[in-house]
Amino acid sequence: MVLASLAILLTLAGYATLCAISPFGACRKCDATGIRQARKGIKLCRRCHGQRYRLRAGRRLLNASRTVHRDGTR
């Protein structure tokens, strides 16, 4: 039980470090090309808007918590 808890904590710490060092990850929808094949031709990816990178979920959570903390302490 202790070993499983330690493994989960290490995994979460590793992901938090990854989000702090590299907040953007490659877009999985367009395979980081920025464009998608459509029936009528080529269009920009709707998820990344052609930027090829998206904000990681952990970084999005961190930014939201910072905003809530900042707004609550003013």
PDB file of N, CA, C, O and CB in Angstrom:
ATOM      1  N   MET A   1       0.817  -1.185   0.000  1.00  0.00           N
ATOM      2  CA  MET A   1       0.000   0.000   0.000  1.00  0.00           C
ATOM      3  C   MET A   1       0.865   1.256   0.000  1.00  0.00           C
ATOM      4  O   MET A   1       0.594   2.203  -0.738  1.00  0.00           O
ATOM      5  CB  MET A   1      -0.932  -0.006   1.195  1.00  0.00           C
ATOM      6  N   VAL A   2       1.888   1.260   0.814  1.00  0.00           N
ATOM      7  CA  VAL A   2       2.780   2.410   0.896  1.00  0.00           C
ATOM      8  C   VAL A   2       3.551   2.577  -0.408  1.00  0.00           C
ATOM      9  O   VAL A   2       3.770   3.695  -0.874  1.00  0.00           O
ATOM     10  CB  VAL A   2       3.751   2.259   2.079  1.00  0.00           C
ATOM     11  N   LEU A   3       3.959   1.456  -0.987  1.00  0.00           N
ATOM     12  CA  LEU A   3       4.705   1.511  -2.242  1.00  0.00           C
ATOM     13  C   LEU A   3       3.842   2.047  -3.381  1.00  0.00           C
ATOM     14  O   LEU A   3       4.324   2.809  -4.219  1.00  0.00           O
ATOM     15  CB  LEU A   3       5.240   0.125  -2.600  1.00  0.00           C
ATOM     16  N   ALA A   4       2.577   1.657  -3.415  1.00  0.00           N
ATOM     17  CA  ALA A   4       1.663   2.154  -4.448  1.00  0.00           C
ATOM     18  C   ALA A   4       1.415   3.653  -4.273  1.00  0.00           C
ATOM     19  O   ALA A   4       1.368   4.396  -5.254  1.00  0.00           O
ATOM     20  CB  ALA A   4       0.325   1.382  -4.402  1.00  0.00           C
ATOM     21  N   SER A   5       1.259   4.087  -3.044  1.00  0.00           N
ATOM     22  CA  SER A   5       1.050   5.511  -2.775  1.00  0.00           C
ATOM     23  C   SER A   5       2.277   6.319  -3.165  1.00  0.00           C
ATOM     24  O   SER A   5       2.154   7.408  -3.725  1.00  0.00           O
ATOM     25  CB  SER A   5       0.718   5.740  -1.295  1.00  0.00           C
ATOM     26  N   LEU A   6       3.441   5.799  -2.877  1.00  0.00           N
ATOM     27  CA  LEU A   6       4.681   6.473  -3.243  1.00  0.00           C
ATOM     28  C   LEU A   6       4.830   6.560  -4.757  1.00  0.00           C
ATOM     29  O   LEU A   6       5.280   7.582  -5.277  1.00  0.00           O
ATOM     30  CB  LEU A   6       5.881   5.746  -2.636  1.00  0.00           C
ATOM     31  N   ALA A   7       4.460   5.510  -5.462  1.00  0.00           N
ATOM     32  CA  ALA A   7       4.535   5.508  -6.921  1.00  0.00           C
ATOM     33  C   ALA A   7       3.594   6.552  -7.514  1.00  0.00           C
ATOM     34  O   ALA A   7       3.955   7.248  -8.464  1.00  0.00           O
ATOM     35  CB  ALA A   7       4.199   4.117  -7.474  1.00  0.00           C
ATOM     36  N   ILE A   8       2.396   6.662  -6.962  1.00  0.00           N
ATOM     37  CA  ILE A   8       1.439   7.659  -7.450  1.00  0.00           C
ATOM     38  C   ILE A   8       1.949   9.070  -7.186  1.00  0.00           C
ATOM     39  O   ILE A   8       1.843   9.939  -8.052  1.00  0.00           O
ATOM     40  CB  ILE A   8       0.065   7.461  -6.786  1.00  0.00           C
ATOM     41  N   LEU A   9       2.497   9.303  -6.005  1.00  0.00           N
ATOM     42  CA  LEU A   9       3.035  10.624  -5.675  1.00  0.00           C
ATOM     43  C   LEU A   9       4.210  10.994  -6.571  1.00  0.00           C
ATOM     44  O   LEU A   9       4.324  12.143  -6.999  1.00  0.00           O
ATOM     45  CB  LEU A   9       3.465  10.669  -4.214  1.00  0.00           C
ATOM     46  N   LEU A  10       5.078  10.041  -6.855  1.00  0.00           N
ATOM     47  CA  LEU A  10       6.210  10.307  -7.748  1.00  0.00           C
ATOM     48  C   LEU A  10       5.742  10.600  -9.168  1.00  0.00           C
ATOM     49  O   LEU A  10       6.305  11.461  -9.844  1.00  0.00           O
ATOM     50  CB  LEU A  10       7.174   9.118  -7.754  1.00  0.00           C
ATOM     51  N   THR A  11       4.722   9.894  -9.618  1.00  0.00           N
ATOM     52  CA  THR A  11       4.178  10.137 -10.951  1.00  0.00           C
ATOM     53  C   THR A  11       3.570  11.534 -11.038  1.00  0.00           C
ATOM     54  O   THR A  11       3.798  12.253 -12.011  1.00  0.00           O
ATOM     55  CB  THR A  11       3.126   9.075 -11.305  1.00  0.00           C
ATOM     56  N   LEU A  12       2.801  11.918 -10.028  1.00  0.00           N
ATOM     57  CA  LEU A  12       2.202  13.253 -10.007  1.00  0.00           C
ATOM     58  C   LEU A  12       3.263  14.345  -9.928  1.00  0.00           C
ATOM     59  O   LEU A  12       3.134  15.385 -10.574  1.00  0.00           O
ATOM     60  CB  LEU A  12       1.241  13.381  -8.832  1.00  0.00           C
ATOM     61  N   ALA A  13       4.300  14.116  -9.148  1.00  0.00           N
ATOM     62  CA  ALA A  13       5.386  15.092  -9.048  1.00  0.00           C
ATOM     63  C   ALA A  13       6.122  15.223 -10.378  1.00  0.00           C
ATOM     64  O   ALA A  13       6.504  16.322 -10.778  1.00  0.00           O
ATOM     65  CB  ALA A  13       6.368  14.691  -7.936  1.00  0.00           C
ATOM     66  N   GLY A  14       6.315  14.111 -11.050  1.00  0.00           N
ATOM     67  CA  GLY A  14       6.955  14.149 -12.362  1.00  0.00           C
ATOM     68  C   GLY A  14       6.120  14.905 -13.377  1.00  0.00           C
ATOM     69  O   GLY A  14       6.662  15.685 -14.161  1.00  0.00           O
ATOM     70  N   TYR A  15       4.798  14.690 -13.380  1.00  0.00           N
ATOM     71  CA  TYR A  15       3.931  15.395 -14.310  1.00  0.00           C
ATOM     72  C   TYR A  15       3.877  16.892 -13.983  1.00  0.00           C
ATOM     73  O   TYR A  15       3.841  17.721 -14.893  1.00  0.00           O
ATOM     74  CB  TYR A  15       2.522  14.791 -14.281  1.00  0.00           C
ATOM     75  N   ALA A  16       3.871  17.238 -12.706  1.00  0.00           N
ATOM     76  CA  ALA A  16       3.877  18.646 -12.312  1.00  0.00           C
ATOM     77  C   ALA A  16       5.168  19.328 -12.762  1.00  0.00           C
ATOM     78  O   ALA A  16       5.148  20.479 -13.200  1.00  0.00           O
ATOM     79  CB  ALA A  16       3.707  18.779 -10.788  1.00  0.00           C
ATOM     80  N   THR A  17       6.276  18.624 -12.655  1.00  0.00           N
ATOM     81  CA  THR A  17       7.554  19.158 -13.126  1.00  0.00           C
ATOM     82  C   THR A  17       7.534  19.336 -14.634  1.00  0.00           C
ATOM     83  O   THR A  17       8.012  20.348 -15.145  1.00  0.00           O
ATOM     84  CB  THR A  17       8.711  18.237 -12.716  1.00  0.00           C
ATOM     85  N   LEU A  18       6.986  18.362 -15.353  1.00  0.00           N
ATOM     86  CA  LEU A  18       6.877  18.459 -16.803  1.00  0.00           C
ATOM     87  C   LEU A  18       6.028  19.653 -17.208  1.00  0.00           C
ATOM     88  O   LEU A  18       6.378  20.369 -18.146  1.00  0.00           O
ATOM     89  CB  LEU A  18       6.288  17.177 -17.381  1.00  0.00           C
ATOM     90  N   CYS A  19       4.912  19.880 -16.511  1.00  0.00           N
ATOM     91  CA  CYS A  19       4.044  21.014 -16.819  1.00  0.00           C
ATOM     92  C   CYS A  19       4.737  22.342 -16.523  1.00  0.00           C
ATOM     93  O   CYS A  19       4.499  23.329 -17.219  1.00  0.00           O
ATOM     94  CB  CYS A  19       2.743  20.916 -16.024  1.00  0.00           C
ATOM     95  N   ALA A  20       5.579  22.376 -15.515  1.00  0.00           N
ATOM     96  CA  ALA A  20       6.294  23.606 -15.184  1.00  0.00           C
ATOM     97  C   ALA A  20       7.403  23.896 -16.193  1.00  0.00           C
ATOM     98  O   ALA A  20       7.626  25.049 -16.563  1.00  0.00           O
ATOM     99  CB  ALA A  20       6.878  23.514 -13.777  1.00  0.00           C
ATOM    100  N   ILE A  21       8.091  22.855 -16.631  1.00  0.00           N
ATOM    101  CA  ILE A  21       9.203  23.036 -17.569  1.00  0.00           C
ATOM    102  C   ILE A  21       8.715  23.246 -18.992  1.00  0.00           C
ATOM    103  O   ILE A  21       9.196  24.130 -19.700  1.00  0.00           O
ATOM    104  CB  ILE A  21      10.132  21.836 -17.521  1.00  0.00           C
ATOM    105  N   SER A  22       7.757  22.428 -19.404  1.00  0.00           N
ATOM    106  CA  SER A  22       7.255  22.472 -20.774  1.00  0.00           C
ATOM    107  C   SER A  22       5.730  22.530 -20.745  1.00  0.00           C
ATOM    108  O   SER A  22       5.075  21.488 -20.781  1.00  0.00           O
ATOM    109  CB  SER A  22       7.748  21.241 -21.590  1.00  0.00           C
ATOM    110  N   PRO A  23       5.151  23.742 -20.681  1.00  0.00           N
ATOM    111  CA  PRO A  23       3.704  23.840 -20.529  1.00  0.00           C
ATOM    112  C   PRO A  23       2.908  23.437 -21.771  1.00  0.00           C
ATOM    113  O   PRO A  23       1.709  23.179 -21.667  1.00  0.00           O
ATOM    114  CB  PRO A  23       3.347  25.233 -20.156  1.00  0.00           C
ATOM    115  N   PHE A  24       3.537  23.376 -22.926  1.00  0.00           N
ATOM    116  CA  PHE A  24       2.836  23.036 -24.150  1.00  0.00           C
ATOM    117  C   PHE A  24       3.233  21.655 -24.630  1.00  0.00           C
ATOM    118  O   PHE A  24       4.402  21.274 -24.570  1.00  0.00           O
ATOM    119  CB  PHE A  24       3.111  24.068 -25.229  1.00  0.00           C
ATOM    120  N   GLY A  25       2.244  20.909 -25.110  1.00  0.00           N
ATOM    121  CA  GLY A  25       2.459  19.582 -25.670  1.00  0.00           C
ATOM    122  C   GLY A  25       1.981  19.564 -27.108  1.00  0.00           C
ATOM    123  O   GLY A  25       1.207  20.428 -27.521  1.00  0.00           O
ATOM    124  N   ALA A  26       2.434  18.594 -27.866  1.00  0.00           N
ATOM    125  CA  ALA A  26       2.032  18.485 -29.258  1.00  0.00           C
ATOM    126  C   ALA A  26       0.546  18.165 -29.355  1.00  0.00           C
ATOM    127  O   ALA A  26       0.013  17.405 -28.546  1.00  0.00           O
ATOM    128  CB  ALA A  26       2.861  17.412 -29.978  1.00  0.00           C
ATOM    129  N   CYS A  27      -0.112  18.741 -30.335  1.00  0.00           N
ATOM    130  CA  CYS A  27      -1.534  18.486 -30.551  1.00  0.00           C
ATOM    131  C   CYS A  27      -1.703  17.064 -31.059  1.00  0.00           C
ATOM    132  O   CYS A  27      -1.079  16.670 -32.044  1.00  0.00           O
ATOM    133  CB  CYS A  27      -2.147  19.510 -31.552  1.00  0.00           C
ATOM    134  N   ARG A  28      -2.553  16.290 -30.381  1.00  0.00           N
ATOM    135  CA  ARG A  28      -2.766  14.893 -30.770  1.00  0.00           C
ATOM    136  C   ARG A  28      -3.757  14.762 -31.907  1.00  0.00           C
ATOM    137  O   ARG A  28      -3.757  13.748 -32.604  1.00  0.00           O
ATOM    138  CB  ARG A  28      -3.246  14.086 -29.585  1.00  0.00           C
ATOM    139  N   LYS A  29      -4.589  15.742 -32.111  1.00  0.00           N
ATOM    140  CA  LYS A  29      -5.617  15.655 -33.150  1.00  0.00           C
ATOM    141  C   LYS A  29      -4.999  15.752 -34.549  1.00  0.00           C
ATOM    142  O   LYS A  29      -5.383  15.007 -35.451  1.00  0.00           O
ATOM    143  CB  LYS A  29      -6.665  16.765 -32.957  1.00  0.00           C
ATOM    144  N   CYS A  30      -4.054  16.660 -34.727  1.00  0.00           N
ATOM    145  CA  CYS A  30      -3.452  16.861 -36.047  1.00  0.00           C
ATOM    146  C   CYS A  30      -2.027  16.325 -36.119  1.00  0.00           C
ATOM    147  O   CYS A  30      -1.333  16.561 -37.107  1.00  0.00           O
ATOM    148  CB  CYS A  30      -3.459  18.337 -36.404  1.00  0.00           C
ATOM    149  N   ASP A  31      -1.581  15.612 -35.097  1.00  0.00           N
ATOM    150  CA  ASP A  31      -0.209  15.091 -35.019  1.00  0.00           C
ATOM    151  C   ASP A  31       0.839  16.192 -35.156  1.00  0.00           C
ATOM    152  O   ASP A  31       1.888  15.990 -35.768  1.00  0.00           O
ATOM    153  CB  ASP A  31       0.012  14.043 -36.098  1.00  0.00           C
ATOM    154  N   ALA A  32       0.545  17.355 -34.582  1.00  0.00           N
ATOM    155  CA  ALA A  32       1.438  18.515 -34.526  1.00  0.00           C
ATOM    156  C   ALA A  32       1.804  19.039 -35.913  1.00  0.00           C
ATOM    157  O   ALA A  32       2.926  19.498 -36.127  1.00  0.00           O
ATOM    158  CB  ALA A  32       2.703  18.157 -33.770  1.00  0.00           C
ATOM    159  N   THR A  33       0.865  18.972 -36.854  1.00  0.00           N
ATOM    160  CA  THR A  33       1.091  19.574 -38.169  1.00  0.00           C
ATOM    161  C   THR A  33       0.364  20.901 -38.290  1.00  0.00           C
ATOM    162  O   THR A  33       0.786  21.767 -39.057  1.00  0.00           O
ATOM    163  CB  THR A  33       0.639  18.626 -39.281  1.00  0.00           C
ATOM    164  N   GLY A  34      -0.725  21.078 -37.545  1.00  0.00           N
ATOM    165  CA  GLY A  34      -1.488  22.311 -37.593  1.00  0.00           C
ATOM    166  C   GLY A  34      -2.589  22.310 -38.632  1.00  0.00           C
ATOM    167  O   GLY A  34      -3.402  23.234 -38.672  1.00  0.00           O
ATOM    168  N   ILE A  35      -2.628  21.284 -39.477  1.00  0.00           N
ATOM    169  CA  ILE A  35      -3.659  21.218 -40.507  1.00  0.00           C
ATOM    170  C   ILE A  35      -4.373  19.881 -40.455  1.00  0.00           C
ATOM    171  O   ILE A  35      -3.812  18.880 -40.009  1.00  0.00           O
ATOM    172  CB  ILE A  35      -3.053  21.444 -41.895  1.00  0.00           C
ATOM    173  N   ARG A  36      -5.613  19.875 -40.914  1.00  0.00           N
ATOM    174  CA  ARG A  36      -6.419  18.661 -40.936  1.00  0.00           C
ATOM    175  C   ARG A  36      -6.967  18.471 -42.338  1.00  0.00           C
ATOM    176  O   ARG A  36      -7.268  19.436 -43.040  1.00  0.00           O
ATOM    177  CB  ARG A  36      -7.569  18.726 -39.892  1.00  0.00           C
ATOM    178  N   GLN A  37      -7.090  17.231 -42.727  1.00  0.00           N
ATOM    179  CA  GLN A  37      -7.724  16.920 -44.003  1.00  0.00           C
ATOM    180  C   GLN A  37      -9.228  17.032 -43.837  1.00  0.00           C
ATOM    181  O   GLN A  37      -9.787  16.483 -42.888  1.00  0.00           O
ATOM    182  CB  GLN A  37      -7.325  15.504 -44.503  1.00  0.00           C
ATOM    183  N   ALA A  38      -9.872  17.714 -44.720  1.00  0.00           N
ATOM    184  CA  ALA A  38     -11.322  17.843 -44.701  1.00  0.00           C
ATOM    185  C   ALA A  38     -11.863  17.380 -46.044  1.00  0.00           C
ATOM    186  O   ALA A  38     -11.102  17.135 -46.979  1.00  0.00           O
ATOM    187  CB  ALA A  38     -11.758  19.308 -44.396  1.00  0.00           C
ATOM    188  N   ARG A  39     -13.164  17.264 -46.132  1.00  0.00           N
ATOM    189  CA  ARG A  39     -13.768  16.817 -47.388  1.00  0.00           C
ATOM    190  C   ARG A  39     -13.516  17.786 -48.526  1.00  0.00           C
ATOM    191  O   ARG A  39     -13.331  17.381 -49.674  1.00  0.00           O
ATOM    192  CB  ARG A  39     -15.253  16.623 -47.211  1.00  0.00           C
ATOM    193  N   LYS A  40     -13.510  19.061 -48.201  1.00  0.00           N
ATOM    194  CA  LYS A  40     -13.347  20.083 -49.231  1.00  0.00           C
ATOM    195  C   LYS A  40     -11.916  20.588 -49.349  1.00  0.00           C
ATOM    196  O   LYS A  40     -11.677  21.580 -50.038  1.00  0.00           O
ATOM    197  CB  LYS A  40     -14.262  21.239 -48.947  1.00  0.00           C
ATOM    198  N   GLY A  41     -10.966  19.945 -48.704  1.00  0.00           N
ATOM    199  CA  GLY A  41      -9.578  20.377 -48.796  1.00  0.00           C
ATOM    200  C   GLY A  41      -8.891  20.353 -47.450  1.00  0.00           C
ATOM    201  O   GLY A  41      -9.212  19.536 -46.587  1.00  0.00           O
ATOM    202  N   ILE A  42      -7.959  21.244 -47.281  1.00  0.00           N
ATOM    203  CA  ILE A  42      -7.151  21.311 -46.066  1.00  0.00           C
ATOM    204  C   ILE A  42      -7.617  22.494 -45.226  1.00  0.00           C
ATOM    205  O   ILE A  42      -7.823  23.590 -45.748  1.00  0.00           O
ATOM    206  CB  ILE A  42      -5.636  21.434 -46.406  1.00  0.00           C
ATOM    207  N   LYS A  43      -7.783  22.270 -43.915  1.00  0.00           N
ATOM    208  CA  LYS A  43      -8.190  23.321 -42.990  1.00  0.00           C
ATOM    209  C   LYS A  43      -7.256  23.329 -41.793  1.00  0.00           C
ATOM    210  O   LYS A  43      -6.543  22.360 -41.532  1.00  0.00           O
ATOM    211  CB  LYS A  43      -9.655  23.125 -42.539  1.00  0.00           C
ATOM    212  N   LEU A  44      -7.274  24.431 -41.079  1.00  0.00           N
ATOM    213  CA  LEU A  44      -6.510  24.504 -39.836  1.00  0.00           C
ATOM    214  C   LEU A  44      -7.160  23.619 -38.793  1.00  0.00           C
ATOM    215  O   LEU A  44      -8.380  23.449 -38.778  1.00  0.00           O
ATOM    216  CB  LEU A  44      -6.411  25.960 -39.327  1.00  0.00           C
ATOM    217  N   CYS A  45      -6.348  23.061 -37.930  1.00  0.00           N
ATOM    218  CA  CYS A  45      -6.838  22.218 -36.842  1.00  0.00           C
ATOM    219  C   CYS A  45      -7.679  23.069 -35.894  1.00  0.00           C
ATOM    220  O   CYS A  45      -7.274  24.167 -35.511  1.00  0.00           O
ATOM    221  CB  CYS A  45      -5.656  21.542 -36.082  1.00  0.00           C
ATOM    222  N   ARG A  46      -8.857  22.553 -35.514  1.00  0.00           N
ATOM    223  CA  ARG A  46      -9.743  23.302 -34.625  1.00  0.00           C
ATOM    224  C   ARG A  46      -9.244  23.308 -33.191  1.00  0.00           C
ATOM    225  O   ARG A  46      -9.514  24.253 -32.450  1.00  0.00           O
ATOM    226  CB  ARG A  46     -11.138  22.726 -34.674  1.00  0.00           C
ATOM    227  N   ARG A  47      -8.534  22.289 -32.793  1.00  0.00           N
ATOM    228  CA  ARG A  47      -8.088  22.227 -31.394  1.00  0.00           C
ATOM    229  C   ARG A  47      -6.915  23.151 -31.114  1.00  0.00           C
ATOM    230  O   ARG A  47      -6.903  23.847 -30.098  1.00  0.00           O
ATOM    231  CB  ARG A  47      -7.704  20.809 -31.033  1.00  0.00           C
ATOM    232  N   CYS A  48      -5.928  23.167 -32.005  1.00  0.00           N
ATOM    233  CA  CYS A  48      -4.735  23.986 -31.755  1.00  0.00           C
ATOM    234  C   CYS A  48      -4.724  25.274 -32.587  1.00  0.00           C
ATOM    235  O   CYS A  48      -3.814  26.090 -32.446  1.00  0.00           O
ATOM    236  CB  CYS A  48      -3.479  23.175 -32.052  1.00  0.00           C
ATOM    237  N   HIS A  49      -5.720  25.458 -33.445  1.00  0.00           N
ATOM    238  CA  HIS A  49      -5.845  26.640 -34.303  1.00  0.00           C
ATOM    239  C   HIS A  49      -4.624  26.838 -35.186  1.00  0.00           C
ATOM    240  O   HIS A  49      -4.235  27.971 -35.468  1.00  0.00           O
ATOM    241  CB  HIS A  49      -6.066  27.880 -33.457  1.00  0.00           C
ATOM    242  N   GLY A  50      -4.021  25.745 -35.622  1.00  0.00           N
ATOM    243  CA  GLY A  50      -2.873  25.807 -36.515  1.00  0.00           C
ATOM    244  C   GLY A  50      -1.557  26.095 -35.819  1.00  0.00           C
ATOM    245  O   GLY A  50      -0.536  26.248 -36.490  1.00  0.00           O
ATOM    246  N   GLN A  51      -1.547  26.174 -34.499  1.00  0.00           N
ATOM    247  CA  GLN A  51      -0.327  26.491 -33.758  1.00  0.00           C
ATOM    248  C   GLN A  51       0.544  25.268 -33.509  1.00  0.00           C
ATOM    249  O   GLN A  51       1.712  25.416 -33.150  1.00  0.00           O
ATOM    250  CB  GLN A  51      -0.680  27.133 -32.442  1.00  0.00           C
ATOM    251  N   ARG A  52       0.011  24.068 -33.687  1.00  0.00           N
ATOM    252  CA  ARG A  52       0.682  22.776 -33.537  1.00  0.00           C
ATOM    253  C   ARG A  52       0.887  22.344 -32.092  1.00  0.00           C
ATOM    254  O   ARG A  52       1.235  21.188 -31.854  1.00  0.00           O
ATOM    255  CB  ARG A  52       2.001  22.822 -34.218  1.00  0.00           C
ATOM    256  N   TYR A  53       0.688  23.220 -31.126  1.00  0.00           N
ATOM    257  CA  TYR A  53       0.880  22.868 -29.727  1.00  0.00           C
ATOM    258  C   TYR A  53      -0.329  23.298 -28.918  1.00  0.00           C
ATOM    259  O   TYR A  53      -0.966  24.304 -29.231  1.00  0.00           O
ATOM    260  CB  TYR A  53       2.159  23.512 -29.170  1.00  0.00           C
ATOM    261  N   ARG A  54      -0.649  22.528 -27.866  1.00  0.00           N
ATOM    262  CA  ARG A  54      -1.756  22.831 -26.977  1.00  0.00           C
ATOM    263  C   ARG A  54      -1.251  22.882 -25.550  1.00  0.00           C
ATOM    264  O   ARG A  54      -0.260  22.240 -25.200  1.00  0.00           O
ATOM    265  CB  ARG A  54      -2.884  21.793 -27.122  1.00  0.00           C
ATOM    266  N   LEU A  55      -1.943  23.650 -24.736  1.00  0.00           N
ATOM    267  CA  LEU A  55      -1.595  23.745 -23.318  1.00  0.00           C
ATOM    268  C   LEU A  55      -1.924  22.425 -22.637  1.00  0.00           C
ATOM    269  O   LEU A  55      -3.015  21.885 -22.822  1.00  0.00           O
ATOM    270  CB  LEU A  55      -2.347  24.923 -22.632  1.00  0.00           C
ATOM    271  N   ARG A  56      -1.005  21.911 -21.863  1.00  0.00           N
ATOM    272  CA  ARG A  56      -1.237  20.645 -21.164  1.00  0.00           C
ATOM    273  C   ARG A  56      -2.347  20.799 -20.128  1.00  0.00           C
ATOM    274  O   ARG A  56      -2.581  21.890 -19.608  1.00  0.00           O
ATOM    275  CB  ARG A  56       0.057  20.155 -20.488  1.00  0.00           C
ATOM    276  N   ALA A  57      -3.022  19.699 -19.839  1.00  0.00           N
ATOM    277  CA  ALA A  57      -4.138  19.720 -18.883  1.00  0.00           C
ATOM    278  C   ALA A  57      -3.658  20.136 -17.494  1.00  0.00           C
ATOM    279  O   ALA A  57      -4.353  20.885 -16.808  1.00  0.00           O
ATOM    280  CB  ALA A  57      -4.818  18.336 -18.813  1.00  0.00           C
ATOM    281  N   GLY A  58      -2.497  19.673 -17.071  1.00  0.00           N
ATOM    282  CA  GLY A  58      -1.964  20.039 -15.758  1.00  0.00           C
ATOM    283  C   GLY A  58      -1.633  21.513 -15.675  1.00  0.00           C
ATOM    284  O   GLY A  58      -1.835  22.141 -14.636  1.00  0.00           O
ATOM    285  N   ARG A  59      -1.124  22.071 -16.766  1.00  0.00           N
ATOM    286  CA  ARG A  59      -0.798  23.495 -16.779  1.00  0.00           C
ATOM    287  C   ARG A  59      -2.073  24.338 -16.756  1.00  0.00           C
ATOM    288  O   ARG A  59      -2.123  25.392 -16.122  1.00  0.00           O
ATOM    289  CB  ARG A  59       0.052  23.844 -18.018  1.00  0.00           C
ATOM    290  N   ARG A  60      -3.105  23.856 -17.460  1.00  0.00           N
ATOM    291  CA  ARG A  60      -4.387  24.544 -17.454  1.00  0.00           C
ATOM    292  C   ARG A  60      -4.963  24.572 -16.040  1.00  0.00           C
ATOM    293  O   ARG A  60      -5.515  25.585 -15.609  1.00  0.00           O
ATOM    294  CB  ARG A  60      -5.371  23.866 -18.424  1.00  0.00           C
ATOM    295  N   LEU A  61      -4.833  23.467 -15.326  1.00  0.00           N
ATOM    296  CA  LEU A  61      -5.297  23.381 -13.944  1.00  0.00           C
ATOM    297  C   LEU A  61      -4.498  24.321 -13.040  1.00  0.00           C
ATOM    298  O   LEU A  61      -5.071  24.992 -12.181  1.00  0.00           O
ATOM    299  CB  LEU A  61      -5.190  21.937 -13.433  1.00  0.00           C
ATOM    300  N   LEU A  62      -3.190  24.371 -13.229  1.00  0.00           N
ATOM    301  CA  LEU A  62      -2.336  25.264 -12.445  1.00  0.00           C
ATOM    302  C   LEU A  62      -2.691  26.726 -12.696  1.00  0.00           C
ATOM    303  O   LEU A  62      -2.769  27.516 -11.755  1.00  0.00           O
ATOM    304  CB  LEU A  62      -0.860  25.017 -12.776  1.00  0.00           C
ATOM    305  N   ASN A  63      -2.906  27.091 -13.963  1.00  0.00           N
ATOM    306  CA  ASN A  63      -3.269  28.471 -14.286  1.00  0.00           C
ATOM    307  C   ASN A  63      -4.616  28.846 -13.671  1.00  0.00           C
ATOM    308  O   ASN A  63      -4.781  29.962 -13.177  1.00  0.00           O
ATOM    309  CB  ASN A  63      -3.313  28.668 -15.806  1.00  0.00           C
ATOM    310  N   ALA A  64      -5.574  27.927 -13.697  1.00  0.00           N
ATOM    311  CA  ALA A  64      -6.886  28.206 -13.112  1.00  0.00           C
ATOM    312  C   ALA A  64      -6.779  28.377 -11.603  1.00  0.00           C
ATOM    313  O   ALA A  64      -7.421  29.260 -11.035  1.00  0.00           O
ATOM    314  CB  ALA A  64      -7.876  27.083 -13.448  1.00  0.00           C
ATOM    315  N   SER A  65      -5.981  27.546 -10.951  1.00  0.00           N
ATOM    316  CA  SER A  65      -5.837  27.672  -9.500  1.00  0.00           C
ATOM    317  C   SER A  65      -5.116  28.960  -9.121  1.00  0.00           C
ATOM    318  O   SER A  65      -5.425  29.565  -8.095  1.00  0.00           O
ATOM    319  CB  SER A  65      -5.085  26.469  -8.936  1.00  0.00           C
ATOM    320  N   ARG A  66      -4.174  29.373  -9.927  1.00  0.00           N
ATOM    321  CA  ARG A  66      -3.494  30.647  -9.671  1.00  0.00           C
ATOM    322  C   ARG A  66      -4.451  31.817  -9.825  1.00  0.00           C
ATOM    323  O   ARG A  66      -4.398  32.769  -9.046  1.00  0.00           O
ATOM    324  CB  ARG A  66      -2.301  30.821 -10.617  1.00  0.00           C
ATOM    325  N   THR A  67      -5.323  31.754 -10.819  1.00  0.00           N
ATOM    326  CA  THR A  67      -6.301  32.813 -11.036  1.00  0.00           C
ATOM    327  C   THR A  67      -7.275  32.904  -9.875  1.00  0.00           C
ATOM    328  O   THR A  67      -7.584  34.000  -9.406  1.00  0.00           O
ATOM    329  CB  THR A  67      -7.058  32.581 -12.337  1.00  0.00           C
ATOM    330  N   VAL A  68      -7.760  31.766  -9.408  1.00  0.00           N
ATOM    331  CA  VAL A  68      -8.682  31.746  -8.271  1.00  0.00           C
ATOM    332  C   VAL A  68      -7.995  32.283  -7.024  1.00  0.00           C
ATOM    333  O   VAL A  68      -8.601  33.045  -6.271  1.00  0.00           O
ATOM    334  CB  VAL A  68      -9.207  30.319  -8.018  1.00  0.00           C
ATOM    335  N   HIS A  69      -6.774  31.911  -6.796  1.00  0.00           N
ATOM    336  CA  HIS A  69      -6.031  32.386  -5.622  1.00  0.00           C
ATOM    337  C   HIS A  69      -5.791  33.895  -5.724  1.00  0.00           C
ATOM    338  O   HIS A  69      -5.974  34.618  -4.745  1.00  0.00           O
ATOM    339  CB  HIS A  69      -4.679  31.631  -5.487  1.00  0.00           C
ATOM    340  N   ARG A  70      -5.384  34.370  -6.897  1.00  0.00           N
ATOM    341  CA  ARG A  70      -5.121  35.784  -7.080  1.00  0.00           C
ATOM    342  C   ARG A  70      -6.395  36.604  -6.893  1.00  0.00           C
ATOM    343  O   ARG A  70      -6.363  37.649  -6.243  1.00  0.00           O
ATOM    344  CB  ARG A  70      -4.524  36.037  -8.459  1.00  0.00           C
ATOM    345  N   ASP A  71      -7.510  36.149  -7.452  1.00  0.00           N
ATOM    346  CA  ASP A  71      -8.774  36.879  -7.315  1.00  0.00           C
ATOM    347  C   ASP A  71      -9.304  36.846  -5.882  1.00  0.00           C
ATOM    348  O   ASP A  71      -9.959  37.792  -5.443  1.00  0.00           O
ATOM    349  CB  ASP A  71      -9.817  36.299  -8.262  1.00  0.00           C
ATOM    350  N   GLY A  72      -9.032  35.780  -5.159  1.00  0.00           N
ATOM    351  CA  GLY A  72      -9.522  35.654  -3.799  1.00  0.00           C
ATOM    352  C   GLY A  72      -8.705  36.415  -2.778  1.00  0.00           C
ATOM    353  O   GLY A  72      -9.197  36.686  -1.682  1.00  0.00           O
ATOM    354  N   THR A  73      -7.478  36.767  -3.103  1.00  0.00           N
ATOM    355  CA  THR A  73      -6.621  37.443  -2.126  1.00  0.00           C
ATOM    356  C   THR A  73      -6.481  38.929  -2.395  1.00  0.00           C
ATOM    357  O   THR A  73      -5.703  39.607  -1.723  1.00  0.00           O
ATOM    358  CB  THR A  73      -5.258  36.810  -2.114  1.00  0.00           C
ATOM    359  N   ARG A  74      -7.202  39.433  -3.339  1.00  0.00           N
ATOM    360  CA  ARG A  74      -7.113  40.884  -3.608  1.00  0.00           C
ATOM    361  C   ARG A  74      -7.908  41.682  -2.627  1.00  0.00           C
ATOM    362  O   ARG A  74      -7.939  42.910  -2.712  1.00  0.00           O
ATOM    363  CB  ARG A  74      -7.586  41.202  -5.004  1.00  0.00           C
TER     364      ARG A  74
END
